[in-house]
Amino acid sequence: MRRTSNLDLTFNDPNGQTEMHAAHSWRGVSVQYSRLKLPTGYEFSWQGDGHYLAHHDLVLVDGEMEVTGERPVAGGDLRDRMTFVPAGRALKGWAEPADRMNAFTVVCFDVSAMEDDIQETFRQAASRPEIYFRDEHLGTTMRKLGQVMADCEGPASRLYAETLGLTAALEMLRLSAEKDGKARERGAGQLSNSQRSLVTGFIETHLADDIGLDELASLCGLSRFHFCRAFKATFGETPIQYVTLRRIEKAQQMLGETRMPVAMIAKACGFSGASQFGRAFRSVAGTTPLAFRRSI
């Protein structure tokens, strides 16, 4: 994206700042997470070449947002509300946050850079802004993305964060297309036997690495969106679910066959640290790595 894809904040207090800020970008998509250090008011603005989607975990004592060409909208209790600004529009406003933990997650995406990933029915969608709206499915994706970006224990899995960012972009485009009465996206077929072998072989070889969607999709000659749909149609689970399960299975094998420390096993299986490994292990195996080792 040629212009900034970040939401710019200017605090009324010269000492004001975000308590936490994280940003990642991939081809056609960038993600920003900010948690605000309180209490202090601020002004905000955004203008970019792509689309803007924000998920708010905010409660405002007072405030206002204005999107180019639209009437200003007052703030308030904005928890689990979202704002969408299509390409060609800009936003600005001001806010006086309540004395609580306030945060927001922003996804900016450029359809022209993602055109191989999006069907023709979606390319002309998303022409109208939506301010402080709710949607159950999109909200779930954005909350997950915010949780991943807020993880202070180490860098989030590139595959997971990228998948969530792309999913949020696609869900927003689908939502806009459906509101415009446009056709729904067609279902995807399965991976061929050769594609399946290439992908599973690559994953097995690179379990310790930070695997990205671009790498997996390029093996099959597919776009990222098409690959994700075809992968789930083939394996019954998403790429990140599949990779996580294989990493846990490898970890179980290493816990049983070696005396390596848990931290070393976590790193060898592609986890950023023992805490992230422990959470993932428990979610799959229903117990901790050490308890699993003692039981075998």
Secondary structure by P-SEA (a helix, b strand, c coil): ccccccbbbbbccccccccbbbbbbcccbbbbbbbbcccccccccccccbbbbbbbcccccccccccccccccccccccccbbbbcccbbbbbcccccccccbbbbbbbbcccccccccccccccccccccccccaaaaaaaaaaaaaaacccccccaaaaaaaaaaaaaaaaaaaaaaaccccbbbbbbbcaaaaaaaaaaaaacccccccaaaaaaaacccaaaaaaaaaaaccccaaaaaaaaaaaaaaaaaacccccaaaaaaaaccccaaaaaaaaaaaccccaaaaaaac
